[in-house]
Amino acid sequence: MLRKGDREVLLNLDDEGEAQTTGGYGSLQDGSFIPARCVSFAGAAVDDVGDEDPTYSRRSARSDQPGPQLTGNYFRDGRTKIDFVLVWVVRSRKKRRGKGKSRATAEEEEGGEAVEEKSSRSERRKAQLAQWREKFVQNLESAGLLMEKEETANEKKTIHFLKLSAPWNVMLFYAEELCLRAPLQAQPNLDLNTSAQVLKRLCVPNVMRESVPNRPLDYYTCVFRKSKMNRFLGCDNHESYFTNTQRHRVVHEILARTVYGKRKRAEVGVDRLVNEGVYAAAFPLHEGPFKLPKNDIRPDELNQRQVLHHYWARWCKWYKYQPLDHIREYYGEKIALYFAWLGFYTAWLLPAAVVGTLVFVSGVMSMGSNTPAKDICDSGDSYLMCPLCNTCEAWNMSDICTMAKLGYLFDHPGTVLFSVFMSFWAVTFLEYWKRKMATLAHHWDCMDFHEEEERPRPEFAATAPMMEPNPVTGVKEPYFSEKTRLSRMVTGSMVIIMMLCVVMIFLVTVVMCRGIISMMMFHTGSPVLRTEAGTIANISSSIVSLGLILLMGRVYTALAEQLTKWEMHRTQTQYDNAFIFKVFIFQFVNFYSSPFYVAFFKGRFVGYPSNYGTLFGMRNEDCGPGGCLIELAEQLFIIMVGKQLINNIQEFIIPKVKAWHQKRSLAKVLGDKTSHEPRRWEEDYQLVECEGLFEEYLEMVLQFGFITIFVAAFPLAPLFALLNNWVEIRLDAHKFACEYRRPVAERAQNIGVWFNILEALSHLSVIANAFLIAFTSDFLPRLLYQYKFGNDLNGYVNFTLAYAPEKYTHNPKCRYKAFRDNDGNYSLFFWELLAVRLGFILAFEHVVFFVLQVIDWVVPDVPGSLELKIKRERYLAKQALAEHQEALLVSRGRGAAGPATRGSSSPASDASSGNVS
């Protein structure tokens, strides 16, 4: 039980924040906690370590004195688990004094006092940080945490490691406080992979399945109640009842609630201490090394990290199912849901990639039967085309024979059908993901999870101008006026609009660059360069555009972060949602503006000979010889695939560089002592801090937009996305298992605001593909021509070419592509085609959205079998928490198949032991 007053120390902000009157902290000796005031100060005589608080017991972790062997994630007693580690670095006083003396001498020579005053402020700041650290540790001790300290030192600085552990009584209190789930009855581990179920029914061998050792058992669970402790499985085993991730979560909760300063400044929590520089890091430990031991051991003897690395993070496992239960047990539901979504999305890309590849192959095979391309290639000098610029010469249409054939690959009836297929694919994928998400949320005991009342963010608490009572808890918290926040958000919106205008300016610059490159190619005089001028200009401008996109993305992400901080959002969830919205809006315009321009605006405002449209004195762009769709395909390939390659290279190299720098810093402290076997906390401190899932989600969501919005122009987009995601899963898995410090397990029941963004993109893709087929593709003009003039396309090329007006004297009787008469006015066919296009858009959208509504109605968000399991679990929970023992006996009689102890498995499970799932 927590001592009286502990809760006030943790939760009562009316307290002035003064630490409890304890004598600091000590360590475990012979299994019992010894406060620092009772520990002899063995290292007090060491004079080369400054800023060492007198209450901190000196521990020379690298000394040669005999002592107990430190093994695994335990205290020196070998029994108490290490749940969290706090790290801070202290520089040597002797070294600093020497610097101070030389600095003072220089000041005396110069006669200035500014440097001395600055040094004094620095000393006061360090004293303040040390005081905060001391109060924080004392309050942690009052909260009931066990502590033990280690040091790694050289003559310049000392790295302190404070190991924390939550004893049994503290775990019981916070398990009820945080509404942790407790096991009632074990049940068989179900196969949640739909493909595995289908292959099993078809009696087809499943090469993707692999037996992963130590799979966590599945349980019927209910909310933990200390008063009903004897009714939960495994309640007698204090060592293993709570999983390591649950212990980490409890200790992190205590660290986040503990006061270290004064109430008026809301000086609470370890996150703000890390931001202030009091601590260099705060993290839970990994479960040992990730590499397999040299000697052969049984798979079930591997630690959790080794299991994840061996069966998940290695490249040779690219075709295997992800061990989601193991990921969830080790990293928590939030990270597990990301990998579950990424794996589900990748699996659904497989049919889209197969269909897209078949559509592309069918275009290659039927390319020779394309009648309009044949007419162009056989036309010779029949079609003299008008010059493409004011200083260019006329050219023959037969010169673009190759591009006309290639354009058919991206503009034939198969691509139209594929765009319809992808519209259905996108929404059906999201509907089935909702079912998968509900199944996983129940399987992982977070279906009814509602995020607890969030505390203010550390940055918000540090900068809020006033304190007001929280309407839910009644506790005074930092407060920021909603009116002021709204005005800041409006101002931030103006900044966003300005940045979007900058993107538009860059787009115009790229367009003008493309026109200049085309003119340069024409003026070279080379027949090859003149023919391929448009292609060369498009590819080179796309590469320039990709560079500008990546540069602007970095700049704007930093700007959006500063704007979101300035808006003063109270909770982390509000902050994350605002930041995600800003970055996605900008990245949407940043990445998709150029493809949108090519797809829907390029070639629409060209005009006609003697009346060309201009922009800044340059003639407006027209589509290339193969049409706008092939140019759109070129842009999508360069931007989408180029971005994926650059991101994968960055994800592979940057963590390794950061880890190398961190190891190098620690190696300088260790010096010649590196031959000693490093301890777990030292190894984990060398790893890179986990940066969250924002960048991972953003990359995948932008990819989802590329393969759905513009898929009519690039049927191979799903294939490239599939190949990238196979690499992405293993890269991310390797980062989390090998290169990142272990993050604190966070609960979640879905992927959050990202699902809403995916839904918006899927609906936008229907509209975009309808306009792409109607106005950019030649599908409808060819269809209308066949309907009016015959079933074949003979004469179609000549029909689409108009003659230059008589007043155009530069090249009389030259041809240009448009449905106009000899005076430059639109022909009757143009208006008929416009009516067909608008009708097609309305019909396409209504049919697709109607079918999507039918799919939404037919496919329930929660499977029927899951609803039955939910009812069964609620019944068991009601019986388990009933006040009368007779109700419990009835429940046990009905569920006699369940095991009697926590460690035993269900009859359908082959595992011999397990943890809380």
KEMARMAR-782907 format. One line per 4 residues: number of its first residue (from 1); their letters; for each residue x, y, z of C-alpha. Coordinates in steps of 0.2 Angstrom, whole numbers. Example, Ala and Ser with C-alpha at 12.3 -4.5 7.8 and 13.67 -1.06 7.14 Angstrom:
1> AS> 62 -22 39; 68 -5 36
***
This chain:
1> MLRK> 0 0 0; 6 18 -3; 9 27 12; -2 41 17
5> GDRE> 2 57 8; 10 49 -7; -5 53 -18; -4 71 -13
9> VLLN> 15 72 -18; 10 65 -35; -6 73 -39; -9 88 -28
13> LDDE> -3 104 -37; -8 115 -23; 7 109 -14; 22 121 -16
17> GEAQ> 31 107 -24; 43 105 -10; 51 88 -8; 47 76 6
21> TTGG> 59 77 20; 69 62 15; 87 59 14; 89 57 -4
25> YGSL> 90 39 -10; 101 24 -9; 102 6 -16; 97 -11 -13
29> QDGS> 108 -21 -2; 104 -39 2; 87 -37 -6; 81 -23 5
33> FIPA> 80 -4 1; 92 6 11; 89 25 11; 104 36 7
37> RCVS> 105 44 24; 109 26 31; 122 22 17; 140 27 21
41> FAGA> 147 40 9; 161 29 2; 166 40 -12; 165 58 -3
45> AVDD> 184 60 -4; 185 60 -23; 188 78 -28; 188 77 -47
49> VGDE> 169 75 -48; 159 91 -47; 141 95 -46; 139 79 -36
53> DPTY> 124 82 -24; 129 77 -6; 113 66 -5; 119 55 -20
57> SRRS> 128 40 -15; 144 37 -25; 145 22 -35; 161 18 -45
61> ARSD> 153 6 -58; 170 3 -66; 181 1 -51; 191 -15 -49
65> QPGP> 184 -18 -31; 175 -34 -29; 156 -34 -28; 141 -43 -34
69> QLTG> 140 -47 -52; 128 -36 -62; 118 -47 -74; 102 -44 -85
73> NYFR> 89 -31 -81; 90 -32 -62; 97 -23 -47; 113 -29 -39
77> DGRT> 102 -41 -29; 98 -51 -45; 79 -51 -40; 73 -33 -42
81> KIDF> 68 -29 -60; 74 -13 -68; 59 -4 -75; 66 13 -80
85> VLVW> 83 22 -81; 86 40 -79; 103 47 -86; 112 63 -83
89> VVRS> 129 69 -86; 140 79 -74; 157 87 -80; 172 87 -68
93> RKKR> 173 102 -56; 192 102 -57; 192 103 -76; 179 117 -75
97> RGKG> 189 127 -62; 205 126 -73; 195 134 -87; 187 147 -75
101> KSRA> 205 152 -69; 211 155 -87; 195 164 -91; 197 175 -76
105> TAEE> 215 179 -81; 209 184 -98; 196 195 -91; 208 204 -79
109> EEGG> 219 208 -94; 205 214 -104; 196 223 -90; 179 216 -94
113> EAVE> 166 208 -82; 153 202 -95; 161 184 -96; 162 183 -77
117> EKSS> 143 187 -76; 139 175 -89; 149 161 -80; 140 166 -64
121> RSER> 123 163 -73; 129 147 -79; 133 141 -62; 116 146 -55
125> RKAQ> 108 137 -69; 117 121 -65; 114 123 -47; 95 125 -51
129> LAQW> 95 109 -62; 104 99 -48; 91 105 -35; 77 100 -47
133> REKF> 85 83 -49; 87 80 -30; 69 85 -26; 62 74 -40
137> VQNL> 72 59 -34; 66 62 -16; 48 63 -22; 50 47 -32
141> ESAG> 57 38 -16; 41 45 -7; 30 38 -21; 37 20 -16
145> LLME> 49 17 -31; 65 7 -27; 81 15 -34; 99 10 -37
149> KEET> 113 21 -45; 127 17 -56; 141 28 -63; 153 28 -78
153> ANEK> 166 41 -76; 183 48 -83; 193 63 -78; 182 75 -89
157> KTIH> 164 69 -85; 153 57 -76; 138 48 -83; 125 44 -70
161> FLKL> 112 30 -72; 98 29 -59; 89 13 -60; 70 13 -55
165> SAPW> 59 -2 -50; 41 -2 -44; 37 -14 -30; 22 -25 -29
169> NVML> 11 -13 -18; 15 1 -30; 10 -10 -45; -6 -15 -37
173> FYAE> -11 4 -34; -7 10 -51; -15 -6 -60; -31 0 -53
177> ELCL> -28 18 -56; -23 16 -74; -37 3 -77; -25 -11 -83
181> RAPL> -33 -27 -89; -33 -43 -78; -34 -61 -85; -50 -71 -81
185> QAQP> -49 -86 -92; -37 -92 -106; -43 -95 -123; -35 -102 -139
189> NLDL> -24 -91 -150; -34 -87 -165; -27 -86 -183; -31 -68 -187
193> NTSA> -23 -69 -205; -36 -70 -218; -24 -76 -231; -19 -90 -219
197> QVLK> -38 -95 -217; -41 -95 -236; -25 -105 -240; -30 -118 -226
201> RLCV> -48 -120 -233; -40 -123 -251; -27 -135 -243; -13 -125 -251
205> PNVM> 4 -125 -241; 7 -108 -233; 25 -103 -235; 21 -86 -226
209> RESV> 17 -95 -210; 31 -98 -197; 31 -104 -179; 37 -90 -168
213> PNRP> 41 -96 -150; 34 -89 -134; 18 -82 -142; 8 -73 -129
217> LDYY> -8 -82 -123; -25 -74 -126; -36 -71 -112; -54 -65 -107
221> TCVF> -50 -50 -97; -58 -37 -87; -53 -21 -78; -41 -24 -63
225> RKSK> -48 -23 -46; -37 -25 -31; -51 -31 -20; -55 -45 -33
229> MNRF> -36 -50 -34; -39 -68 -30; -51 -71 -45; -38 -67 -58
233> LGCD> -27 -80 -66; -9 -80 -59; -12 -68 -44; 0 -78 -33
237> NHES> 15 -75 -44; 21 -58 -40; 36 -59 -51; 27 -62 -67
241> YFTN> 10 -56 -65; 13 -39 -73; 21 -39 -89; 37 -29 -92
245> TQRH> 27 -16 -103; 14 -14 -90; 28 -11 -77; 36 2 -89
249> RVVH> 19 11 -91; 16 12 -72; 33 19 -68; 32 31 -83
253> EILA> 15 37 -76; 24 40 -59; 38 49 -67; 25 60 -77
257> RTVY> 15 64 -61; 29 68 -49; 32 86 -44; 50 93 -44
261> GKRK> 47 111 -41; 34 124 -37; 16 123 -41; 14 140 -49
265> RAEV> 27 135 -63; 19 118 -65; 36 110 -63; 30 92 -65
269> GVDR> 35 76 -74; 51 69 -81; 47 75 -99; 49 93 -94
273> LVNE> 65 88 -84; 72 81 -100; 68 96 -110; 76 107 -97
277> GVYA> 92 97 -98; 91 90 -80; 91 73 -87; 100 67 -104
281> AAFP> 88 53 -106; 74 43 -98; 70 26 -105; 65 8 -101
285> LHEG> 78 -6 -105; 78 -18 -119; 76 -37 -114; 94 -40 -117
289> PFKL> 104 -41 -133; 96 -44 -150; 109 -55 -157; 108 -74 -154
293> PKND> 120 -82 -143; 135 -91 -150; 130 -107 -142; 115 -116 -148
297> IRPD> 99 -114 -137; 81 -119 -139; 70 -106 -148; 59 -104 -132
301> ELNQ> 74 -99 -122; 77 -83 -133; 72 -66 -125; 59 -56 -133
305> RQVL> 71 -45 -142; 80 -59 -150; 64 -67 -155; 58 -51 -164
309> HHYW> 75 -49 -172; 77 -67 -178; 59 -69 -184; 54 -52 -189
313> ARWC> 68 -39 -192; 79 -49 -203; 78 -47 -222; 76 -65 -226
317> KWYK> 59 -64 -217; 52 -52 -230; 38 -65 -235; 33 -71 -218
321> YQPL> 19 -65 -207; 23 -52 -194; 23 -58 -176; 10 -45 -171
325> DHIR> 7 -52 -154; 25 -52 -150; 27 -34 -156; 12 -29 -146
329> EYYG> 19 -37 -130; 36 -29 -132; 31 -11 -139; 13 -9 -135
333> EKIA> -3 -7 -145; 1 10 -153; 17 3 -162; 9 -14 -165
337> LYFA> -6 -6 -174; 6 4 -185; 15 -12 -191; -2 -21 -192
341> WLGF> -9 -8 -203; 7 -7 -214; 7 -26 -216; -12 -26 -220
345> YTAW> -10 -12 -233; 5 -21 -241; -5 -37 -242; -19 -28 -251
349> LLPA> -7 -20 -263; -3 -37 -270; -19 -39 -280; -18 -21 -285
353> AVVG> 0 -23 -291; -5 -39 -300; -20 -31 -309; -10 -15 -313
357> TLVF> 5 -26 -320; -8 -36 -331; -15 -20 -338; 2 -13 -342
361> VSGV> 7 -29 -350; -9 -29 -360; -5 -12 -366; 12 -18 -372
365> MSMG> 5 -33 -381; -9 -23 -390; 3 -8 -394; 5 -14 -412
369> SNTP> -14 -14 -415; -16 4 -410; -24 12 -426; -21 30 -422
373> AKDI> -2 26 -418; -1 17 -435; -9 32 -444; 4 43 -436
377> CDSG> 19 32 -441; 13 30 -459; 8 48 -462; 25 54 -468
381> DSYL> 23 72 -473; 4 72 -473; 2 81 -457; 13 97 -456
385> MCPL> 11 103 -438; 12 121 -432; 28 127 -423; 28 123 -404
389> CNTC> 36 140 -400; 38 157 -409; 55 154 -415; 53 136 -419
393> EAWN> 49 128 -436; 35 117 -442; 37 98 -440; 29 82 -447
397> MSDI> 18 72 -435; 27 56 -441; 42 62 -431; 33 57 -415
401> CTMA> 29 39 -420; 38 31 -405; 30 43 -392; 13 39 -400
405> KLGY> 16 21 -397; 22 23 -379; 8 34 -375; -4 20 -379
409> LFDH> 3 10 -364; -4 23 -352; -20 28 -361; -30 13 -367
413> PGTV> -46 5 -362; -37 -6 -349; -31 9 -339; -49 16 -338
417> LFSV> -55 -1 -331; -40 -1 -319; -45 16 -312; -62 10 -308
421> FMSF> -55 -5 -300; -43 5 -289; -58 16 -284; -67 1 -277
425> WAVT> -51 -6 -270; -47 10 -260; -63 10 -251; -65 -9 -249
429> FLEY> -47 -9 -241; -52 4 -228; -69 -5 -224; -59 -22 -221
433> WKRK> -46 -12 -211; -59 -6 -199; -64 -25 -197; -46 -29 -194
437> MATL> -44 -15 -182; -59 -19 -172; -53 -38 -171; -35 -32 -165
441> AHHW> -42 -19 -153; -52 -33 -144; -38 -46 -145; -26 -33 -137
445> DCMD> -39 -28 -124; -40 -10 -130; -57 -9 -138; -65 0 -124
449> FHEE> -49 11 -121; -53 29 -119; -37 39 -117; -36 45 -99
453> EERP> -38 63 -95; -22 70 -102; -10 81 -92; -4 97 -100
457> RPEF> 11 95 -111; 28 100 -103; 31 114 -115; 13 121 -112
461> AATA> 15 120 -93; 32 129 -94; 25 144 -105; 6 145 -100
465> PMME> 3 163 -92; -10 158 -79; -17 144 -69; -35 138 -69
469> PNPV> -44 123 -61; -46 108 -73; -65 106 -76; -63 87 -74
473> TGVK> -51 84 -60; -53 101 -51; -34 103 -49; -27 119 -54
477> EPYF> -17 117 -71; -8 129 -83; -21 138 -93; -21 148 -110
481> SEKT> -35 158 -116; -45 150 -130; -48 167 -138; -29 170 -139
485> RLSR> -26 152 -146; -39 155 -159; -31 171 -165; -14 162 -166
489> MVTG> -22 148 -176; -29 161 -188; -12 169 -189; -4 152 -192
493> SMVI> -16 148 -206; -11 164 -215; 7 158 -214; 2 141 -221
497> IMML> -7 150 -235; 9 160 -239; 19 144 -239; 6 136 -251
501> CVVM> 8 152 -262; 27 149 -262; 24 131 -268; 14 138 -282
505> IFLV> 28 150 -286; 40 135 -287; 27 126 -298; 27 141 -310
509> TVVM> 46 141 -310; 47 123 -315; 34 126 -329; 44 140 -336
513> CRGI> 60 130 -334; 52 116 -344; 48 128 -358; 65 135 -359
517> ISMM> 73 118 -359; 61 113 -374; 66 129 -384; 84 125 -381
521> MFHT> 82 107 -387; 73 114 -403; 87 126 -407; 100 113 -406
525> GSPV> 96 107 -424; 97 89 -419; 83 79 -426; 83 67 -411
529> LRTE> 83 81 -398; 70 90 -407; 59 75 -407; 62 71 -389
533> AGTI> 62 89 -383; 46 87 -373; 52 71 -365; 69 78 -360
537> ANIS> 61 94 -353; 48 84 -343; 60 72 -335; 73 86 -331
541> SSIV> 60 97 -323; 53 82 -313; 70 79 -306; 71 98 -301
545> SLGL> 53 97 -294; 58 82 -283; 72 91 -276; 62 107 -272
549> ILLM> 48 96 -265; 60 87 -253; 68 104 -248; 52 113 -245
553> GRVY> 45 98 -235; 60 99 -223; 58 118 -221; 39 117 -219
557> TALA> 39 103 -206; 51 113 -195; 40 129 -198; 24 119 -194
561> EQLT> 32 112 -178; 36 130 -172; 18 136 -177; 10 122 -168
565> KWEM> 20 126 -152; 16 144 -153; -3 140 -154; -1 133 -136
569> HRTQ> -11 117 -137; -14 110 -120; -13 91 -122; -1 80 -133
573> TQYD> -16 73 -143; -22 91 -148; -4 95 -152; -1 80 -163
577> NAFI> -18 82 -172; -14 100 -176; 4 96 -182; -2 82 -192
581> FKVF> -15 92 -201; -3 107 -205; 10 95 -212; -1 85 -222
585> IFQF> -10 100 -230; 6 107 -235; 14 90 -241; -2 86 -251
589> VNFY> 0 103 -260; 19 101 -261; 19 83 -268; 3 83 -279
593> SSPF> 3 101 -286; 14 96 -301; 5 80 -305; -12 89 -303
597> YVAF> -6 103 -315; 0 90 -328; -16 80 -326; -30 94 -326
601> FKGR> -22 110 -332; -8 107 -344; -13 110 -362; -30 117 -358
605> FVGY> -25 136 -361; -14 135 -376; -26 144 -388; -23 142 -407
609> PSNY> -12 149 -420; -13 168 -421; -21 168 -403; -10 158 -392
613> GTLF> -11 160 -373; 5 167 -364; 12 167 -347; 25 180 -343
617> GMRN> 28 182 -362; 30 163 -365; 17 153 -374; 7 142 -362
621> EDCG> 12 123 -362; 4 110 -373; 4 92 -369; 18 82 -377
625> PGGC> 18 71 -393; 11 56 -383; -2 66 -373; -3 72 -355
629> LIEL> -5 55 -348; 13 49 -352; 20 65 -345; 10 62 -329
633> AEQL> 17 44 -329; 34 51 -330; 32 63 -316; 24 50 -305
637> FIIM> 38 38 -308; 51 51 -304; 43 59 -289; 35 43 -281
641> VGKQ> 49 31 -284; 63 44 -281; 55 49 -265; 54 31 -259
645> LINN> 72 28 -263; 79 43 -255; 68 40 -239; 74 22 -238
649> IQEF> 92 27 -240; 89 40 -226; 81 27 -214; 95 15 -217
653> IIPK> 110 27 -215; 104 41 -202; 100 30 -187; 117 21 -190
657> VKAW> 126 38 -190; 117 44 -174; 121 27 -165; 139 29 -170
661> HQKR> 140 46 -163; 132 41 -147; 143 26 -145; 158 37 -149
665> SLAK> 153 49 -135; 151 35 -122; 168 27 -128; 177 43 -124
669> VLGD> 170 42 -106; 175 23 -104; 192 26 -111; 203 11 -109
673> KTSH> 189 2 -99; 180 -3 -115; 186 -21 -113; 174 -23 -99
677> EPRR> 157 -31 -104; 145 -16 -105; 129 -16 -95; 112 -16 -102
681> WEED> 109 2 -97; 125 8 -105; 121 -2 -121; 104 6 -122
685> YQLV> 110 23 -119; 121 21 -134; 105 18 -145; 95 32 -154
689> ECEG> 80 39 -146; 64 33 -154; 57 47 -165; 39 41 -165
693> LFEE> 28 36 -180; 24 52 -188; 36 51 -202; 32 33 -205
697> YLEM> 13 36 -207; 16 52 -217; 26 43 -230; 14 29 -232
701> VLQF> -1 40 -233; 7 51 -247; 11 34 -256; -8 29 -254
705> GFIT> -12 46 -263; -1 42 -277; -8 25 -281; -26 30 -279
709> IFVA> -28 48 -286; -17 46 -302; -18 27 -305; -26 29 -322
713> AFPL> -10 37 -328; 2 25 -320; -4 7 -318; 13 1 -311
717> APLF> 11 13 -296; 4 -1 -285; 19 -13 -290; 32 0 -285
721> ALLN> 22 4 -269; 22 -15 -265; 41 -17 -268; 44 -2 -257
725> NWVE> 33 -8 -243; 42 -25 -242; 58 -15 -239; 50 -2 -227
729> IRLD> 43 -16 -215; 60 -23 -213; 69 -7 -211; 57 -1 -198
733> AHKF> 57 -17 -189; 76 -17 -189; 76 1 -182; 65 -3 -168
737> ACEY> 73 -20 -163; 91 -15 -165; 94 4 -167; 81 13 -156
741> RRPV> 80 14 -137; 65 5 -131; 50 17 -131; 37 17 -117
745> AERA> 22 6 -122; 7 16 -127; -11 10 -128; -22 14 -143
749> QNIG> -37 6 -152; -34 13 -169; -22 23 -180; -30 39 -175
753> VWFN> -32 54 -187; -23 45 -201; -38 34 -204; -48 50 -208
757> ILEA> -35 56 -220; -35 40 -229; -54 40 -231; -53 58 -238
761> LSHL> -40 52 -250; -50 37 -256; -65 48 -259; -54 61 -268
765> SVIA> -47 47 -279; -64 43 -286; -67 62 -291; -49 63 -298
769> NAFL> -50 47 -308; -67 53 -315; -59 69 -321; -43 61 -327
773> IAFT> -53 49 -338; -65 62 -345; -53 76 -348; -35 70 -349
777> SDFL> -37 53 -357; -42 50 -376; -54 36 -371; -70 47 -372
781> PRLL> -65 56 -389; -61 39 -397; -77 31 -390; -88 46 -397
785> YQYK> -79 45 -413; -83 27 -415; -101 29 -410; -103 43 -423
789> FGND> -92 38 -438; -89 19 -437; -83 5 -426; -65 8 -430
793> LNGY> -53 22 -428; -47 25 -446; -46 43 -449; -47 48 -431
797> VNFT> -30 56 -431; -35 68 -445; -52 71 -437; -43 77 -421
801> LAYA> -32 90 -431; -38 107 -435; -31 119 -448; -23 135 -443
805> PEKY> -34 151 -447; -30 160 -463; -24 175 -454; -10 164 -446
809> THNP> 4 168 -459; 19 161 -451; 15 143 -457; -1 143 -467
813> KCRY> -11 127 -468; -2 119 -454; -11 108 -442; -14 108 -423
817> KAFR> -23 96 -411; -40 103 -407; -58 102 -411; -60 119 -420
821> DNDG> -65 125 -437; -55 135 -449; -58 152 -439; -53 145 -422
825> NYSL> -70 142 -415; -75 126 -406; -84 114 -417; -100 105 -414
829> FFWE> -90 89 -409; -82 98 -395; -98 103 -387; -105 85 -389
833> LLAV> -89 78 -382; -90 91 -367; -108 85 -363; -102 67 -364
837> RLGF> -87 71 -352; -98 79 -339; -111 65 -340; -97 52 -338
841> ILAF> -91 61 -322; -108 62 -315; -112 43 -319; -95 37 -313
845> EHVV> -95 46 -297; -113 41 -293; -111 23 -297; -94 21 -288
849> FFVL> -101 30 -272; -117 20 -273; -107 4 -274; -96 10 -260
853> QVID> -111 13 -249; -117 -4 -252; -100 -11 -247; -100 -1 -231
857> WVVP> -118 -8 -227; -113 -26 -232; -97 -26 -223; -100 -23 -204
861> DVPG> -86 -14 -195; -86 -27 -181; -86 -46 -187; -101 -56 -180
865> SLEL> -89 -69 -172; -81 -54 -163; -97 -48 -156; -100 -65 -149
869> KIKR> -83 -65 -140; -86 -47 -133; -103 -53 -126; -94 -68 -118
873> ERYL> -80 -58 -111; -92 -45 -103; -102 -60 -95; -86 -67 -88
877> AKQA> -81 -50 -81; -98 -47 -73; -97 -64 -65; -79 -62 -59
881> LAEH> -82 -45 -51; -99 -51 -43; -100 -49 -25; -107 -66 -21
885> QEAL> -95 -81 -23; -110 -92 -29; -110 -82 -45; -91 -85 -47
889> LVSR> -94 -104 -45; -108 -103 -59; -96 -94 -70; -82 -107 -68
893> GRGA> -94 -121 -71; -99 -113 -88; -81 -110 -93; -74 -126 -86
897> AGPA> -62 -127 -101; -52 -113 -94; -36 -117 -85; -34 -115 -66
901> TRGS> -18 -105 -66; -11 -90 -75; 4 -99 -82; -5 -114 -89
905> SSPA> -11 -114 -107; -28 -117 -115; -32 -134 -122; -30 -128 -140
909> SDAS> -13 -120 -136; 4 -128 -137; 13 -115 -127; 18 -120 -109
913> SGNV> 18 -103 -101; 13 -85 -105; 10 -67 -99; -4 -55 -98
917> S> -10 -52 -116
***
